[in-house]
Amino acid sequence: MALLGLLGLYAGIAICAAGVLGIYRFPDVYTRLNSLAKVTTMGALLVHLSSAALLPWGEGEKGVLTALVLLLTTPVVTQAIALTAHVLRTPNVNRKDELKNPPS
């Protein structure tokens, strides 16, 4: 169980590091938001669940509950940030706004 927990922990740290690199590298708020959502959903979830697996039995509940809260709130928060950026007319690199003229 310890080996599986360590592998999950290292994988979560690697995903978080790649996501932080993506936040700095991507050109606009929408692609950065995509990177941030992946980091929170996959990376932090792995880190919390793996740390809960590494703790003795009965002491990892906070990690599991935190992972559950992240899993439930991340899509809502990223959607709200993306909608706010759209309402504030934040420029997009693609210059194509599919919400402005929806297909009929």
JOJO-V837344 format. One record per pair of residues at least 4 apart in sequence whose ideal C-beta (glycine too) atoms are under 7 Angstrom apart, sorted by the first residue. I is the first residue (numbers start at 1). J is the second residue. If there is no record, write none. Layout:
# JOJO-V837344
i = {I,I}
j = {J,J}
This chain:
# JOJO-V837344
i = {1,1,2,2,3,4,4,5,5,5,5,6,7,8,8,8,8,8,9,9,9,9,10,11,11,12,12,12,12,12,12,13,13,14,15,15,15,15,15,16,16,16,16,16,17,18,19,19,19,19,19,19,20,20,21,22,22,23,23,23,26,26,26,27,27,28,28,28,28,29,29,29,30,30,30,30,31,32,33,33,33,33,34,35,36,37,37,37,38,39,39,40,40,40,41,41,41,42,43,44,44,45,45,45,45,46,47,48,48,48,48,49,49,49,49,50,51,51,52,52,52,53,55,55,60,61,62,63,64,65,66,67,68,69,70,73,74,75,76,77,78,79,80,81,82,83,84,85,86,92,98}
j = {5,53,6,54,7,8,53,9,50,53,54,10,11,12,46,49,50,53,13,47,50,51,14,15,46,16,43,44,46,47,50,17,47,18,19,39,42,43,46,20,39,43,44,47,21,22,23,35,36,38,39,43,24,39,25,26,35,32,35,36,31,32,35,31,93,32,91,92,93,33,85,90,34,82,85,92,35,36,37,78,81,82,38,39,40,41,74,78,42,43,44,44,70,74,45,71,74,46,47,48,70,49,67,70,71,50,51,52,63,66,67,53,63,64,67,54,55,63,60,63,64,60,59,60,64,65,66,67,68,69,70,71,72,73,74,77,78,79,80,81,82,83,84,85,86,87,88,90,99,97,102}
